[in-house]
Amino acid sequence: MSEVRIPGLLAWVLALATFCQSASAQEKIVLWPDGAPGAVGTEEHDRPSITAYLAPADRNTGTAIVICPGGGYGHLAVGHEGEDVGSWLNSIGVSGFVLRYRIAPRYKHPAPLLDVQRALRVVRSRASEWKIDPARIGVLGFSAGGHLASTAATHFDDGDASAGDPIDRASCRPDFAVLSYPVITFTDESAMHRGSRNNLLGQDPSAELITLLSNELQVKPTTPPVFLWHTSEDKGVPPANSTLFYLACVKAGVPAELHIYEKGPHGIGLAKKHPGADQWPVQCEAWLRGRGLLSK
């Protein structure tokens, strides 16, 4: 009788240990504990944060990615474009940090950009604690979160060495970017996602602001390597957004890889139920491996 019960007990103990390990890895970090710049209140949505999905010690590669869920800058799809992605990254030895950034109607530019920049600085400043290589910190975003990730990849600085806050001394430049059916352009009428533009920039933004946040116009040689993917059937954010950014990378000499799958609607996350597009995590993993980001 005891020989029958022990394996079941062991399985339960192992499952509990796995759950506890997973739960402890999901630490929430408020990016500005004393209040975010430009905050209009002190509620949850006024306090941008990251939730850490740390890679298991036995497979940790030292690579980390800040994850920007989509939602048109009006809500955050933190489930299938955040938490699920953190779990997938853990499976390939990458630590994921799901960013809850500030959104409309309470916030417009530059709040989301400040939030993703701060997230990158926080991860880099705590790299030793989290067993992360500070030169292997990327950004990944979906839809409007892809716009935010592309903004992080084109608008960055090396940090302020004289800052009183040690976090602000860290660079906010991502070492690579993964853009998933991203919003990119705010100038091309046939391709832009107007809802994202209105939420981020307002109903009547200046021409200068539109150009500044049309990120296909902001790619430069210092933009980090980029992996992009989209689907031809995407009616929400046309695939031209990805092709515009890809071509800008090619022109600037930035390493870039683009995949456009035939089938699949907008907002499919890891695309597990969409044959063809479901290969993007596999091909992204291969891209990361080819860049040396999955070696221990």
TAJOSUL-V412080 format. One record per backbone hydrogen bond with DSSP energy under -0.5 kcal/mol. NH is the residue of the N-H (numbers start at 0). CO is the residue of the C=O. E is the energy in kcal/mol with one decimal. If there is no record, write none. Layout:
BEGIN
nh = <NH & NH>
co = <CO & CO>
e = <E & E>
END
This chain:
BEGIN
nh = <3 & 4 & 5 & 6 & 7 & 8 & 9 & 10 & 11 & 12 & 13 & 14 & 15 & 16 & 17 & 18 & 19 & 20 & 21 & 22 & 23 & 24 & 25 & 25 & 26 & 26 & 28 & 29 & 30 & 31 & 34 & 35 & 38 & 45 & 46 & 47 & 48 & 49 & 50 & 51 & 51 & 52 & 53 & 53 & 58 & 59 & 60 & 62 & 63 & 64 & 65 & 66 & 66 & 67 & 68 & 68 & 73 & 74 & 76 & 77 & 80 & 81 & 82 & 83 & 85 & 86 & 87 & 88 & 89 & 90 & 91 & 91 & 92 & 93 & 94 & 95 & 96 & 97 & 98 & 98 & 99 & 100 & 103 & 105 & 106 & 108 & 110 & 113 & 114 & 115 & 116 & 117 & 118 & 119 & 120 & 121 & 122 & 123 & 124 & 125 & 126 & 129 & 130 & 131 & 132 & 133 & 135 & 137 & 137 & 138 & 139 & 140 & 141 & 142 & 144 & 145 & 146 & 147 & 148 & 149 & 150 & 151 & 152 & 153 & 153 & 154 & 159 & 160 & 162 & 165 & 167 & 168 & 169 & 171 & 172 & 173 & 174 & 176 & 177 & 178 & 179 & 179 & 180 & 180 & 182 & 188 & 190 & 191 & 192 & 193 & 195 & 196 & 197 & 198 & 199 & 200 & 201 & 201 & 204 & 209 & 210 & 211 & 212 & 213 & 214 & 214 & 216 & 217 & 222 & 224 & 225 & 226 & 227 & 228 & 229 & 231 & 233 & 234 & 240 & 241 & 242 & 243 & 244 & 245 & 246 & 247 & 248 & 249 & 250 & 251 & 252 & 252 & 253 & 256 & 258 & 260 & 260 & 270 & 273 & 276 & 277 & 278 & 279 & 282 & 283 & 284 & 285 & 286 & 287 & 288 & 289 & 290 & 291 & 292 & 294>
co = <0 & 0 & 1 & 2 & 3 & 4 & 5 & 6 & 7 & 8 & 9 & 10 & 11 & 12 & 13 & 14 & 15 & 16 & 17 & 18 & 19 & 20 & 21 & 22 & 24 & 51 & 49 & 27 & 47 & 47 & 31 & 45 & 35 & 42 & 43 & 45 & 99 & 28 & 97 & 26 & 49 & 95 & 24 & 51 & 55 & 55 & 92 & 92 & 135 & 94 & 137 & 64 & 96 & 139 & 66 & 98 & 70 & 70 & 69 & 75 & 76 & 78 & 77 & 78 & 81 & 82 & 83 & 84 & 85 & 86 & 87 & 88 & 89 & 88 & 62 & 52 & 64 & 50 & 66 & 96 & 48 & 98 & 72 & 102 & 102 & 199 & 107 & 109 & 110 & 111 & 112 & 113 & 114 & 115 & 116 & 117 & 118 & 119 & 120 & 121 & 123 & 125 & 127 & 126 & 61 & 131 & 132 & 63 & 135 & 175 & 65 & 177 & 67 & 179 & 141 & 142 & 142 & 143 & 144 & 145 & 146 & 147 & 148 & 149 & 150 & 150 & 167 & 158 & 159 & 163 & 164 & 165 & 166 & 156 & 156 & 171 & 136 & 224 & 138 & 226 & 140 & 177 & 178 & 228 & 142 & 186 & 187 & 187 & 184 & 191 & 192 & 192 & 193 & 194 & 195 & 196 & 196 & 197 & 201 & 205 & 206 & 207 & 208 & 210 & 183 & 212 & 213 & 214 & 219 & 174 & 254 & 176 & 256 & 178 & 258 & 260 & 230 & 232 & 237 & 238 & 238 & 239 & 240 & 241 & 242 & 243 & 244 & 245 & 246 & 247 & 248 & 249 & 248 & 225 & 227 & 229 & 258 & 267 & 270 & 274 & 273 & 275 & 276 & 278 & 279 & 280 & 281 & 282 & 283 & 284 & 285 & 286 & 288 & 287 & 291>
e = <-0.7 & -1.6 & -2.1 & -0.6 & -0.7 & -2.3 & -3.1 & -2.6 & -2.1 & -2.7 & -2.8 & -2.5 & -2.5 & -2.6 & -2.5 & -2.5 & -2.8 & -2.5 & -2.5 & -3.0 & -2.6 & -1.3 & -0.9 & -0.8 & -1.7 & -0.7 & -3.4 & -0.5 & -2.5 & -0.5 & -2.4 & -0.5 & -2.0 & -1.9 & -1.6 & -0.6 & -1.4 & -2.3 & -1.9 & -3.5 & -0.5 & -3.7 & -0.6 & -0.6 & -1.9 & -1.1 & -2.8 & -0.5 & -2.5 & -2.4 & -2.5 & -0.6 & -2.9 & -3.4 & -0.7 & -0.6 & -2.1 & -1.2 & -2.6 & -1.8 & -1.3 & -1.3 & -3.3 & -2.5 & -2.3 & -2.0 & -2.0 & -2.7 & -2.0 & -1.5 & -0.8 & -1.2 & -1.6 & -2.8 & -2.4 & -2.5 & -2.3 & -2.3 & -3.0 & -0.5 & -3.0 & -0.8 & -2.6 & -0.6 & -1.5 & -2.8 & -2.1 & -2.8 & -2.1 & -2.3 & -2.4 & -2.3 & -2.3 & -2.2 & -2.1 & -2.9 & -2.5 & -2.3 & -2.7 & -1.5 & -1.1 & -2.0 & -1.1 & -3.0 & -3.1 & -0.6 & -2.4 & -2.9 & -0.6 & -1.7 & -2.8 & -2.1 & -1.9 & -2.3 & -2.5 & -0.5 & -1.7 & -2.3 & -2.4 & -2.6 & -2.1 & -2.3 & -1.6 & -0.6 & -0.9 & -2.0 & -2.7 & -0.7 & -2.0 & -0.7 & -1.1 & -1.0 & -1.5 & -1.9 & -0.6 & -0.5 & -3.5 & -2.2 & -2.4 & -3.0 & -3.0 & -0.6 & -0.6 & -3.0 & -2.1 & -0.9 & -1.3 & -2.6 & -0.5 & -0.9 & -0.5 & -1.8 & -3.0 & -2.4 & -2.2 & -3.3 & -0.6 & -1.8 & -0.6 & -2.2 & -2.2 & -2.3 & -1.9 & -0.9 & -1.4 & -1.1 & -2.2 & -1.0 & -2.5 & -0.6 & -2.2 & -2.3 & -3.2 & -2.0 & -1.9 & -3.1 & -1.1 & -0.6 & -2.1 & -0.7 & -2.0 & -2.7 & -1.6 & -2.7 & -2.7 & -1.8 & -2.1 & -2.4 & -2.4 & -1.8 & -0.8 & -0.9 & -2.9 & -2.0 & -1.9 & -2.6 & -0.5 & -2.8 & -1.7 & -1.0 & -2.0 & -1.6 & -2.0 & -2.7 & -2.8 & -2.4 & -2.0 & -2.0 & -2.8 & -2.7 & -2.7 & -1.3 & -1.8 & -2.6 & -0.5>
END
